[in-house]
Amino acid sequence: MINSNWSSNTTALVSSGEISASHAVTPEVIDIRSITANKASRVDLGRYPATIVVFEDSQNIEYPTIHYDVRNETYSFTLHIRVLHDERSGFNATHGKDRLRAIYLILRRVLEGSRKGYTASDGSKFNQLFVGSRSESNDRAKKLFGYKVSLEAKRFNLSIP
């Protein structure tokens, strides 16, 4: 989902002037449940302009009818956006913060564009996506800037066999 719409949303935000073209980069997206070699282990943040790590926090099932013949599912995710303020920044003291803001704005636009429905790569369909809270997650000693963003995905009216 993120990579498929990333470039068009980036272009829209750059042309509107909300983000700088120098921060219009595509991040490395990592799902921690991946069994692909070197995809769920330590990450060298210096290799990528930005990294987004995806965690599934919880799933909730509701049975909205008296006969329990359908269910609704709610999934909660946390997305950790990480940007390293390194030698690519030159003498710009706000490079890391500006890039983090740009990545967040693009991510939010991508997710909000799919808010009324999305089909995942495994074929599962989500009826609604909601971007939730955002909190800071910085480490000044390591020159690492980050946000934690919550995401909620809902699936409705799933038949129970």
N, C-alpha and C positions, 0 to 999 in steps of 0.2 A: 504494500500500500504506500509506504513512504517513498520508495524510489520511483514508483510509476508516475507520481504526480509532482515530484520534487522540482524538476526543471521548469515546468510551466508556472508553478506558484512562485518560484524564485524570480523568474523573468517579470512576472506581474508586480512583485514587491520592489524590484529594482527600478522598473519603469515608473512606478508611482512615487519613488523617492523615499520610501520607508526604510530601505536598507541600502548600503553601499555595494557597488558591484564587486569590490574586493573581498567582501564577506559572503558572496553568493557561491557557496561551496556545497558539495554533496557530502554528508557525513557517512561514516561507517556505522551501519546498524547491526547490533549484536543481540540476538535472542539467547539468553543464558541457558535455555534448555536444549540448545543445539548439540548434536553429537558429531558434527563436522570437526575435523582436527583443527586445533588452534582457534576455534571460534567461541569457546565458552571459558577460556582461560584468561590469563593476564594479557593485557592489550598495551602495546607501545603507542601511547597517544601522540608521540612525535611523528609517527608515520602518516597520520590522518589529520586533516584540518579540523575535524570535529568527530565525536563519537556519541552515538545514542545507544544506551544499553536498555533493553526491554525486559521487565520482570512481570510475570503474572502473579498478583498478590492473592486474589481470592475469586471464588465463584459462589454465587448464591442461586438457589433454585426455588421458585415459587410455583404453587399449584393454584391458579386463580379460579378454578371452577369447583363446584361441589362434588363432581364425579371424578376429579383428578385425572381426566383424560388428556389434558394438555399441560404444558409447563412453560414458564418463562425463566430465562437464565440471564444473570447479570455477572459480568466479569470485570474485575478491577485490575488495572495495570499501573505500574510506575515506570516512567521513562526517565532515565538519567541522561542528561545532556552534559557532555564534558568537552571543554576547549582548553588547550594548553597555550599559555602566553609564552612564546619562545622566540628564538632568533628570527623567525619570519616576520616578527612585528617591527623590527628595526628599532627606531627610537620612539615609536608611538606607544605612549603609556596606557592607552585605553584599548589597544588592539584586542586583547582577550575578552574584555567585557563587551565590546562592540560586536565581535564575532558571535559570542554567546547569545546576545540579544537578537541578532539576525537569524541564527539557527532556530531559536525559539519561535520567532514570528513566522518563519517558513513552515515549521512543524505544525504550529497552531492552525495556519491557513490550510495545510494539507488535511489535517484531521477534521477541521470544521467543514471542509468541502465534501467529506464523506459522512457527515453527521446523520444523514437520513437513510443510510444503508451502505453496506460494504460487503463484498465477497472476499474472504481470505484466500490465501494460496492453497489451503487444504480443502477448499470447496465449502467451508462453513459460511453461512450468511449471518451478518449482524444487521439488525434493524435500526439501531441508533448508536451513535458514538457521542460521548460528552467529554470535553476537555475540562478537567477540574482545577484544583489548586496548583500553584507553582511555588516552590520554596528555593531559597539560595542554598548552594552546597559548594562552598569555595575552600581552597587550601592555598593560602598566600605563600606559604613556605615552598610549595612545589610549583607555584605559578599556575595553578589549576583553577579554572572557573567552571561552575556548573549550576544547573537547575535540576530539581526533581519535579516532574510534572505528572499529575495523576490523570488517568484516562478510564472511563467507564464505557463498556460495550454491552448492549442489551440485545437479546434474541427473544422474540415473542411467539406464542402460539405454536410450540413444537409438539407434534403428536407423540403420544406415548403408546407404543405397540401393545 
